[in-house]
Amino acid sequence: QVQLVESGGGLVQPGGSLRLSCAASGSTSSINAMAWYRQAPGKQRELVAAITRGGSTNYADSVKGRFTISRDNAKNTVYLQMNSLKPEDTAVYYCNAESSLMAYWGKGTLVTVSS
């Protein structure tokens, strides 16, 4: 089993920045890819960014050039640096980790972009 705990959410003004962190514990050696998803009110959960154990990344088109995902394998932590935030980035952000057998989810952290 893998446990994921997100942190770093909050209220930020448009154009501002936040950094989310997700700390993994448990059977972390089984984790391959890690990712950030988000779910805005009334919308489906969507992939924001993902990173493999080797460091390959991919991003949703809506966040390319503004968000950066990174991973510290030694600390079993994945980060999401979010810059130039927009009101439409407002959502609950969830950390995801995948092994060959299972997908794990954190409880989410709320990001609100508003003036």
C-alpha positions in Angstrom: 0.0 0.0 0.0 1.0 3.6 -0.7 -0.2 6.6 1.2 -0.2 10.1 -0.4 -0.4 13.4 1.5 -0.7 16.7 -0.4 0.1 20.1 0.9 0.6 23.6 -0.4 -2.9 24.6 -1.5 -4.5 27.9 -0.6 -5.9 31.2 -1.9 -3.8 33.1 -4.4 -4.5 36.1 -6.6 -4.5 35.8 -10.4 -1.0 35.9 -11.7 0.4 34.5 -8.5 2.3 31.2 -7.8 1.9 28.2 -5.5 3.9 25.0 -5.1 2.1 21.8 -4.2 3.8 18.9 -2.6 2.8 15.3 -2.3 4.7 13.0 0.1 4.4 9.3 -0.5 4.9 6.6 2.2 4.5 2.9 2.5 5.5 0.7 -0.5 7.1 3.5 -2.4 9.5 1.3 -4.2 6.5 0.0 -6.2 5.6 3.4 -7.6 6.3 4.1 -11.3 4.6 7.3 -12.5 3.3 10.0 -10.3 0.9 12.7 -11.3 -1.3 15.6 -10.4 -5.0 15.7 -11.3 -7.5 18.4 -10.6 -11.3 18.6 -10.3 -13.1 21.9 -10.5 -16.7 22.3 -9.2 -19.1 20.6 -11.6 -16.4 19.2 -13.8 -14.7 15.8 -14.2 -11.3 15.1 -12.8 -8.5 15.9 -15.3 -4.8 15.2 -15.6 -2.7 18.2 -15.0 0.8 16.8 -15.2 2.6 13.5 -14.8 6.2 12.3 -14.3 7.8 8.9 -14.6 10.4 7.5 -12.2 13.0 8.4 -14.9 11.8 12.0 -15.1 9.8 12.1 -18.3 7.0 14.5 -18.0 3.7 15.4 -19.8 1.3 18.3 -19.2 -2.2 19.2 -20.1 -2.3 21.8 -22.8 -4.0 24.3 -20.5 -1.0 24.4 -18.1 2.0 24.0 -20.5 4.5 26.8 -19.9 3.0 27.7 -16.5 3.2 24.6 -14.4 6.2 22.4 -13.7 6.1 18.9 -12.2 9.2 17.5 -10.5 10.0 14.6 -8.4 12.5 13.8 -5.6 12.8 10.0 -5.6 15.0 10.0 -2.5 12.3 11.9 -0.6 9.4 10.1 -2.3 7.9 13.4 -3.0 6.4 15.0 -6.1 6.0 18.7 -6.6 3.8 20.9 -8.8 5.1 24.5 -9.3 2.2 26.6 -10.5 3.0 30.0 -11.9 0.8 32.7 -13.7 -2.3 31.2 -12.0 -5.6 31.9 -13.5 -9.1 31.8 -12.0 -9.8 28.7 -14.1 -7.1 26.9 -12.3 -9.3 26.9 -9.2 -9.9 23.2 -8.2 -9.1 20.5 -5.8 -5.7 19.1 -6.8 -5.1 15.4 -6.2 -1.8 13.5 -6.1 -1.8 10.2 -7.9 0.8 7.4 -7.8 0.7 4.3 -10.0 2.4 0.9 -9.5 2.1 -2.0 -12.0 -1.0 -3.2 -10.0 -2.7 -0.2 -8.5 -3.4 3.5 -8.6 -3.3 5.5 -5.3 -4.8 8.8 -4.6 -4.4 11.5 -2.0 -7.3 13.3 -0.4 -6.6 16.5 -2.3 -5.7 20.1 -1.6 -7.8 23.1 -2.6 -6.4 25.8 -4.8 -8.4 28.9 -5.2 -7.3 31.6 -7.6 -9.3 34.8 -7.0 -8.8 38.5 -6.4 
